[in-house]
Amino acid sequence: MKTFAWLALHGTLMTNFNRFKRGLTNNPCCCICEQAQEDVEHVLRWCLEAKIIWQALVARGLGQPSSNLSFEDWFEWNVRHNSDDNDWPTNFLITLWFIWKWHNGVYFDGTILSVQTKVGILQNKYKEHRQAMHAEVAGQSSQPHHEMGFIRWELAPEGWNTLNTDGASKGNPGLAGCGGVLRDDRGEWQWGFAMNMGFCSSIKAELMAVLKGLQVAKDRGVQKLWIKSDSRVHVGMLLGDYKANPEHGVLIKHCKDLLRDSSWETEITHCFREANKVADKLANLGVNLDGAFMLFVRPPREVLDDLFSDVVGVAWPRMIRR
């Protein structure tokens, strides 16, 4: 939810206007109003479908009815809960998310819901949130708290390269492969690789992906490298947070030696699988690879769709434990 709020406030949700700026559509107008430019403020605040929802909520004593506030001030007023309802900041973000979801439902699926249905859904979500927040006060057993988040591949800092790696094992242990992709600080493909691992566990495949990626990056003169993987376990092993199985000791040592090499700068962090889709495709290519190893100077056709999604900043929904 925080990621969605950030994207909304910074105007980077993939509206028709933002798609138009990226050359992905010829029409920047709203799919519902048909004439107004479909930017983030329009979708979430001024579109006919959004206005009806806000009017219905204001009639119930929720939200900010003033129309003379800028989008940023209106947003801030609501998240700073300048009202008697302490639950409203979260409920406001819930409302924005559902307005965005319903708007896309009309555009992509032709799904149209009545105002009464939408308000009913929102009130149920508000109730769920309130019950979850007050569960401990009521003496109920607390459950892990999950929030809706949006995950996307992120550019490396200026001057750095991002190495996404992944491993795949069909059966764990089973037929396995690994892969990785290096992109510069503008998100441009530098190279990728896929490797057949024969028969092994997923952890071994994940570790080999990091090692092979480090070796290729080192050989090709990379100076600043940020490694990202969707396996918390092997990232934890390399950082010393998790105890490693002795059978992986040699692989881990080789990885750590390269990570600690003073001739370059490296970082390694975990990322969610939604931000690792290209590496996942390459790892699965490795499973079925005829040879042992293949370096791709140009992206293979199997990764083009995911590569494009990363470049344009597609954000994927995911429930995230907080």
C-alpha positions as CSV (number, residue, x, y, z in Angstrom):
1,M,0.0,0.0,0.0
2,K,2.9,2.4,0.8
3,T,4.4,1.7,-2.7
4,F,1.1,2.4,-4.4
5,A,0.7,5.6,-2.4
6,W,4.2,6.7,-3.4
7,L,3.5,6.0,-7.1
8,A,0.1,7.8,-6.9
9,L,1.6,10.9,-5.2
10,H,4.4,11.1,-7.7
11,G,2.1,10.6,-10.7
12,T,3.8,7.5,-12.0
13,L,0.9,5.0,-12.1
14,M,0.6,3.7,-15.6
15,T,-2.4,5.8,-16.7
16,N,-3.2,6.5,-20.4
17,F,-1.3,9.7,-20.2
18,N,1.8,8.0,-18.9
19,R,1.4,5.3,-21.5
20,F,1.1,8.0,-24.1
21,K,4.3,9.6,-23.0
22,R,6.1,6.3,-23.4
23,G,4.7,5.7,-26.9
24,L,2.5,2.7,-25.7
25,T,-0.8,4.3,-26.8
26,N,-2.0,6.9,-29.3
27,N,-4.7,8.3,-26.9
28,P,-3.9,10.0,-23.6
29,C,-7.5,10.5,-22.8
30,C,-9.6,8.8,-20.0
31,C,-11.3,5.6,-21.2
32,I,-14.4,6.6,-19.2
33,C,-14.7,10.4,-19.7
34,E,-13.2,10.1,-23.2
35,Q,-12.1,13.8,-23.4
36,A,-10.1,14.5,-20.2
37,Q,-6.4,13.7,-20.1
38,E,-6.0,10.6,-18.0
39,D,-3.3,11.4,-15.5
40,V,-3.1,10.1,-11.9
41,E,-5.1,12.9,-10.4
42,H,-7.9,12.5,-12.9
43,V,-8.2,8.8,-12.3
44,L,-8.2,9.0,-8.5
45,R,-10.1,12.2,-8.0
46,W,-11.8,13.8,-10.9
47,C,-13.0,11.1,-13.2
48,L,-16.8,10.6,-13.1
49,E,-16.4,7.2,-11.5
50,A,-14.1,8.5,-8.8
51,K,-16.1,11.7,-8.1
52,I,-19.3,9.6,-7.4
53,I,-17.4,7.5,-4.9
54,W,-15.9,10.5,-3.1
55,Q,-19.3,12.2,-3.0
56,A,-20.9,9.1,-1.5
57,L,-18.2,8.9,1.2
58,V,-18.3,12.6,2.0
59,A,-22.1,12.2,2.5
60,R,-21.2,9.6,5.2
61,G,-18.8,12.1,6.9
62,L,-15.6,10.7,5.4
63,G,-12.9,12.5,3.3
64,Q,-12.3,16.0,2.2
65,P,-15.0,17.6,0.1
66,S,-13.0,20.8,-0.8
67,S,-12.3,21.1,-4.5
68,N,-9.9,24.0,-4.2
69,L,-7.0,22.0,-2.8
70,S,-4.2,20.8,-5.1
71,F,-3.8,17.0,-5.5
72,E,-0.8,17.0,-3.2
73,D,-2.5,19.1,-0.5
74,W,-5.7,17.0,-0.8
75,F,-3.6,13.8,-0.5
76,E,-1.7,15.2,2.5
77,W,-4.9,16.3,4.3
78,N,-6.3,12.8,4.1
79,V,-3.2,10.9,5.1
80,R,-2.6,13.2,8.1
81,H,-6.2,12.4,9.3
82,N,-7.4,15.9,9.9
83,S,-10.7,14.4,11.1
84,D,-12.1,12.6,14.1
85,D,-11.6,9.2,12.4
86,N,-8.2,7.8,13.2
87,D,-8.7,5.0,10.8
88,W,-9.3,7.4,7.8
89,P,-5.6,7.7,6.6
90,T,-5.5,3.9,5.9
91,N,-9.1,3.9,4.7
92,F,-8.2,6.7,2.3
93,L,-5.4,4.7,0.8
94,I,-7.7,1.7,0.5
95,T,-10.2,3.8,-1.3
96,L,-7.5,5.1,-3.8
97,W,-6.4,1.5,-4.5
98,F,-9.9,0.3,-5.2
99,I,-10.7,3.4,-7.4
100,W,-7.6,2.5,-9.4
101,K,-8.6,-1.2,-9.5
102,W,-12.1,-0.4,-10.7
103,H,-10.9,2.1,-13.3
104,N,-8.6,-0.5,-14.8
105,G,-11.5,-3.0,-14.6
106,V,-13.6,-0.8,-16.9
107,Y,-10.6,-0.3,-19.3
108,F,-9.3,-3.8,-19.6
109,D,-12.2,-6.1,-18.7
110,G,-15.3,-4.0,-19.2
111,T,-16.3,-4.6,-15.6
112,I,-18.8,-2.0,-14.3
113,L,-20.1,-2.0,-10.7
114,S,-22.8,0.2,-9.2
115,V,-21.9,2.9,-6.8
116,Q,-23.8,1.1,-4.0
117,T,-21.7,-2.0,-4.7
118,K,-18.5,-0.1,-4.6
119,V,-19.3,1.7,-1.4
120,G,-20.4,-1.6,0.2
121,I,-17.1,-3.1,-0.7
122,L,-15.2,-0.2,0.7
123,Q,-17.1,-0.3,4.0
124,N,-16.3,-4.0,4.3
125,K,-12.7,-3.3,3.8
126,Y,-12.7,-0.5,6.3
127,K,-14.3,-2.9,8.8
128,E,-11.7,-5.6,8.1
129,H,-8.9,-3.0,8.7
130,R,-10.5,-1.8,11.9
131,Q,-10.9,-5.3,13.3
132,A,-7.3,-6.2,12.4
133,M,-5.9,-3.1,14.0
134,H,-7.9,-3.6,17.2
135,A,-7.6,-7.4,17.5
136,E,-5.0,-7.3,20.3
137,V,-7.0,-4.7,22.2
138,A,-10.0,-7.0,22.1
139,G,-7.9,-9.9,23.5
140,Q,-7.9,-11.8,20.2
141,S,-4.8,-13.7,19.0
142,S,-2.8,-11.5,16.7
143,Q,-2.0,-12.8,13.2
144,P,0.9,-11.7,11.0
145,H,-0.1,-8.4,9.4
146,H,0.0,-8.3,5.6
147,E,-0.5,-5.3,3.4
148,M,-1.0,-5.0,-0.4
149,G,2.1,-3.7,-2.0
150,F,3.3,-3.2,-5.5
151,I,6.6,-4.6,-6.7
152,R,8.6,-3.6,-9.7
153,W,12.1,-3.9,-11.0
154,E,14.2,-0.9,-9.9
155,L,17.1,0.9,-11.5
156,A,20.5,0.7,-9.9
157,P,22.0,3.9,-8.5
158,E,24.0,6.1,-10.9
159,G,27.2,4.4,-12.1
160,W,26.1,0.9,-10.8
161,N,25.0,-2.2,-12.7
162,T,22.2,-4.5,-11.5
163,L,22.7,-8.3,-11.7
164,N,19.5,-10.2,-11.2
165,T,20.1,-14.0,-10.7
166,D,17.9,-17.0,-10.2
167,G,18.0,-20.8,-10.0
168,A,15.4,-23.4,-10.9
169,S,15.1,-27.1,-9.9
170,K,12.3,-29.2,-11.2
171,G,11.7,-31.4,-8.2
172,N,14.2,-29.9,-5.7
173,P,16.4,-31.9,-6.2
174,G,15.7,-32.4,-9.9
175,L,16.7,-31.2,-13.3
176,A,18.1,-27.7,-12.7
177,G,19.4,-24.6,-14.3
178,C,20.5,-21.1,-13.4
179,G,20.5,-17.7,-15.1
180,G,21.2,-14.0,-14.7
181,V,21.0,-10.6,-16.4
182,L,23.1,-7.5,-16.1
183,R,21.6,-4.1,-16.7
184,D,23.1,-0.6,-16.4
185,D,21.8,2.4,-14.4
186,R,19.4,3.2,-17.3
187,G,18.0,-0.3,-17.3
188,E,19.6,-1.2,-20.6
189,W,20.5,-4.9,-21.3
190,Q,24.3,-5.5,-21.1
191,W,24.3,-9.3,-21.1
192,G,22.5,-12.3,-19.8
193,F,23.4,-16.0,-19.3
194,A,21.8,-19.4,-18.8
195,M,23.4,-22.5,-17.5
196,N,22.4,-26.1,-17.3
197,M,23.1,-27.5,-13.8
198,G,22.2,-31.2,-14.4
199,F,20.5,-32.7,-11.4
200,C,20.7,-30.7,-8.1
201,S,18.8,-28.7,-5.5
202,S,17.4,-25.2,-5.9
203,I,19.8,-23.8,-3.4
204,K,22.8,-25.0,-5.3
205,A,21.3,-23.6,-8.5
206,E,20.7,-20.2,-6.8
207,L,24.3,-20.1,-5.5
208,M,25.7,-21.1,-8.8
209,A,23.7,-18.3,-10.5
210,V,25.3,-15.7,-8.2
211,L,28.8,-17.2,-8.7
212,K,28.6,-17.4,-12.4
213,G,27.1,-13.8,-12.6
214,L,30.0,-12.5,-10.4
215,Q,32.6,-14.3,-12.6
216,V,31.2,-13.0,-15.9
217,A,30.8,-9.4,-14.5
218,K,34.4,-9.5,-13.2
219,D,35.7,-10.8,-16.4
220,R,33.9,-8.1,-18.4
221,G,35.2,-5.2,-16.3
222,V,32.2,-4.2,-14.2
223,Q,33.3,-1.9,-11.4
224,K,30.1,-1.4,-9.3
225,L,27.7,-4.3,-9.1
226,W,24.4,-4.7,-7.2
227,I,23.3,-8.4,-7.0
228,K,19.6,-9.1,-6.4
229,S,18.0,-12.5,-5.9
230,D,14.6,-13.6,-4.8
231,S,16.0,-16.4,-2.5
232,R,16.2,-15.1,1.0
233,V,18.0,-18.3,2.1
234,H,21.0,-18.1,-0.1
235,V,21.3,-14.3,0.2
236,G,21.2,-14.9,4.0
237,M,24.0,-17.5,3.6
238,L,26.2,-15.1,1.7
239,L,25.6,-12.4,4.2
240,G,26.2,-14.7,7.1
241,D,22.6,-14.4,8.4
242,Y,21.8,-18.1,7.7
243,K,23.8,-21.2,8.6
244,A,24.9,-22.9,5.4
245,N,24.8,-26.6,4.7
246,P,28.4,-27.9,4.4
247,E,27.7,-29.3,0.9
248,H,27.4,-25.7,-0.3
249,G,30.6,-24.5,1.5
250,V,32.8,-24.4,-1.6
251,L,30.2,-22.4,-3.7
252,I,29.7,-20.0,-0.8
253,K,33.4,-19.4,-0.3
254,H,33.9,-18.6,-4.0
255,C,31.0,-16.2,-4.0
256,K,32.2,-14.5,-0.8
257,D,35.8,-14.2,-2.2
258,L,34.4,-12.3,-5.2
259,L,32.1,-10.2,-3.2
260,R,34.9,-9.1,-0.9
261,D,37.4,-8.4,-3.7
262,S,38.7,-4.9,-3.1
263,S,39.1,-4.2,-6.8
264,W,35.4,-3.5,-7.3
265,E,32.3,-2.5,-5.3
266,T,29.5,-5.0,-4.7
267,E,26.2,-5.2,-2.8
268,I,23.8,-8.2,-2.5
269,T,20.2,-7.9,-1.4
270,H,17.0,-9.9,-1.6
271,C,14.2,-8.9,-4.0
272,F,10.7,-10.3,-4.6
273,R,10.2,-12.6,-7.4
274,E,8.0,-10.0,-9.2
275,A,11.2,-8.0,-9.6
276,N,13.2,-11.0,-10.8
277,K,11.1,-12.2,-13.7
278,V,13.8,-11.9,-16.4
279,A,16.3,-13.9,-14.3
280,D,13.6,-16.5,-13.7
281,K,13.1,-17.0,-17.4
282,L,16.8,-17.4,-18.0
283,A,17.1,-19.9,-15.2
284,N,14.3,-22.0,-16.8
285,L,16.0,-21.7,-20.1
286,G,19.1,-23.2,-18.4
287,V,17.1,-26.3,-17.3
288,N,16.5,-27.2,-21.0
289,L,19.8,-25.9,-22.4
290,D,21.6,-28.3,-24.8
291,G,25.0,-27.1,-23.8
292,A,26.4,-26.3,-20.3
293,F,26.5,-22.5,-20.6
294,M,25.3,-19.7,-22.9
295,L,26.0,-16.0,-22.8
296,F,23.4,-13.7,-24.4
297,V,24.8,-10.4,-25.7
298,R,21.2,-9.7,-26.9
299,P,18.1,-10.7,-24.9
300,P,16.5,-14.0,-26.1
301,R,12.9,-13.8,-27.2
302,E,11.7,-15.7,-24.1
303,V,12.5,-12.7,-21.9
304,L,11.4,-9.8,-24.1
305,D,7.9,-9.4,-22.5
306,D,9.3,-9.3,-19.0
307,L,12.2,-7.1,-20.0
308,F,9.7,-4.6,-21.5
309,S,7.6,-4.7,-18.3
310,D,10.7,-3.9,-16.2
311,V,11.7,-1.0,-18.5
312,V,8.3,0.7,-18.5
313,G,8.0,0.2,-14.7
314,V,5.1,-2.2,-14.5
315,A,4.3,-2.8,-10.8
316,W,2.9,-6.2,-9.7
317,P,0.6,-6.5,-6.7
318,R,1.8,-8.7,-3.8
319,M,0.7,-9.2,-0.2
320,I,3.6,-8.2,2.0
321,R,4.1,-9.2,5.6
322,R,4.8,-6.2,7.8
